[in-house]
Amino acid sequence: MASSAPSPATSLRVLFFFLLIVTFASGEAGDYGLHPRTEKTTHLQLYFHELNFGPDATVIRVAQAPTTDKFVTAFGAVNIVDDMMKAGPDTTSRLVGRFQGVFVPASQTEFAALAMANVVFVDGTYNGSSLTILGRNSIFATVREMPIVGGSGHFRLARGYALLKTRVNDPNTGLVIVQYNVTVVHY
């Protein structure tokens, strides 16, 4: 028994209905909240608390070049950080997030580093959201600016900047506290 091939009209009908089903299905299932909405600007003041040494250190050197020790700037080292972001400069201030990422001294002659980190909020209005910071940090500049290149949750599609000012840098305890004045545009 010989089978007959479907007619061109039947093939076109099947193709049409298939495309129709795919179009409707993608309209329903593909909604991820990316519809045009009004942009908002959020201003935050956070305080970065870092412990450079001791049993509770929040920064750890994970690699270094053979020549790193030749440079007073620690050029060539790679550090992982899991610092506290608090609501205030006092060590007893409420924890609002974590500053988690990589800090790499990137200059042979000045104290400047490449910082790549997420500020992950763990409390309050922004709990579960994050901001992504990526850029050069001139550590001993009075005020420095870091770009905010993204975010998640409440800060989806974020962009902006953070102005940093060191409040405490205690070589005896290893405590560093930096004020972050953040301006971020998001949906």
C-alpha positions in Angstrom: 0.0 0.0 0.0 1.4 3.3 -1.1 1.2 6.3 1.2 0.4 9.7 -0.3 2.2 12.9 0.6 0.2 15.6 2.2 -1.0 18.3 -0.1 0.7 21.7 -0.1 -2.5 23.3 1.3 -2.5 20.8 4.2 1.2 21.5 5.0 0.5 25.3 5.0 -2.4 24.8 7.4 -0.3 22.7 9.8 2.5 25.3 9.6 0.1 28.2 10.2 -1.5 26.5 13.3 1.9 25.6 14.7 3.1 29.2 14.4 -0.1 30.5 15.9 0.3 28.2 18.9 4.0 29.2 19.4 3.1 32.9 19.2 0.4 32.6 21.9 2.5 30.4 24.1 5.5 32.7 24.0 3.4 35.7 24.9 2.1 34.0 28.0 5.2 32.2 29.3 7.8 34.7 28.3 6.8 37.6 30.6 9.8 38.3 32.9 8.8 41.8 34.0 10.8 43.7 31.4 7.9 45.8 30.2 8.7 49.5 30.0 8.2 51.0 33.4 9.1 54.3 35.1 12.7 54.5 36.2 13.3 55.3 39.9 16.4 56.8 41.5 17.3 55.5 44.9 19.9 57.0 47.3 21.5 54.8 49.9 24.0 55.5 52.6 25.8 52.3 53.7 28.9 51.6 55.7 31.4 48.9 54.6 33.1 47.2 57.5 36.2 45.1 56.8 38.6 43.2 59.1 42.0 42.7 57.4 43.4 40.2 59.8 42.6 38.1 62.8 40.3 35.1 63.4 37.3 37.1 62.0 39.0 38.5 58.9 36.7 39.3 56.1 39.3 39.5 53.4 41.6 36.7 52.4 44.5 36.6 49.9 43.9 33.6 47.6 46.8 34.1 45.1 49.7 36.3 44.3 52.4 36.6 41.7 56.0 35.6 42.5 56.9 39.4 42.4 54.0 40.6 44.6 56.1 41.0 47.7 58.4 43.4 45.8 55.6 46.0 45.6 54.4 48.1 48.5 51.1 48.2 46.7 50.8 44.3 46.7 50.5 44.5 42.9 49.6 41.0 41.6 47.7 39.8 44.6 44.2 38.5 44.4 41.9 38.9 47.4 38.4 37.6 48.1 36.2 39.7 50.3 33.0 39.0 52.3 32.7 42.3 54.1 29.8 43.6 56.2 27.6 46.4 54.9 26.0 48.2 57.8 23.4 50.9 58.3 25.9 53.1 60.2 29.6 53.5 61.0 29.5 52.0 64.5 30.6 48.4 64.7 27.3 47.6 66.5 25.2 49.1 63.6 22.6 46.9 62.0 23.9 44.5 59.3 22.0 45.3 56.0 24.1 43.4 53.5 27.4 41.8 52.5 30.0 43.2 50.1 31.2 40.0 48.3 33.7 39.8 45.6 37.3 40.1 44.4 39.8 42.9 45.1 43.0 43.0 43.0 45.8 45.6 43.5 46.2 46.8 40.0 49.0 49.4 40.2 52.7 49.0 40.7 53.1 52.6 42.0 49.9 53.7 43.8 47.3 52.1 46.1 44.6 51.4 43.5 42.7 48.2 43.0 40.2 46.6 40.6 37.1 45.9 42.7 34.5 43.5 41.4 31.7 42.9 44.0 28.1 42.4 44.7 26.4 44.2 47.6 23.9 41.5 48.6 21.2 42.9 50.8 20.2 40.6 53.7 17.7 42.8 55.6 15.1 45.5 55.2 13.3 46.7 52.1 16.0 45.4 49.7 16.4 41.9 51.3 17.4 39.4 48.6 18.4 42.1 46.0 21.9 43.1 45.0 24.0 45.8 43.4 27.0 45.0 41.3 30.1 47.3 41.5 33.0 47.1 39.1 35.8 49.5 38.7 39.0 51.2 40.0 39.2 52.0 43.7 42.0 54.6 44.5 42.1 53.4 48.1 43.7 56.5 49.7 41.9 59.2 47.7 39.7 61.3 50.0 36.6 60.6 47.9 36.5 58.1 45.2 33.8 57.1 42.7 32.9 53.5 41.8 30.5 52.6 39.0 27.4 50.5 39.6 26.9 48.3 36.6 23.9 46.1 37.4 21.7 44.6 40.0 19.1 42.1 40.8 15.7 41.9 42.5 14.6 45.4 43.5 17.6 46.8 41.6 17.1 44.9 38.3 18.8 46.7 35.4 20.5 49.1 37.8 23.1 51.6 36.9 24.7 54.4 38.9 27.6 55.2 41.1 28.9 55.1 44.7 31.0 57.8 46.3 33.3 56.3 48.9 35.0 58.0 51.8 37.1 56.1 54.3 36.0 56.8 57.9 38.3 54.4 59.8 41.5 52.8 58.8 43.1 51.3 62.0 46.4 49.5 61.3 46.4 48.1 64.9 43.0 46.3 64.7 42.8 45.9 60.9 39.4 47.5 60.9 38.5 49.6 57.8 35.1 51.4 57.6 34.2 53.1 54.4 31.0 55.3 53.8 29.2 54.5 50.6 26.9 57.1 49.3 25.0 55.3 46.5 22.9 56.7 43.7 21.3 54.1 41.6 18.7 54.3 38.7 16.6 51.2 38.3 13.0 50.1 37.5 
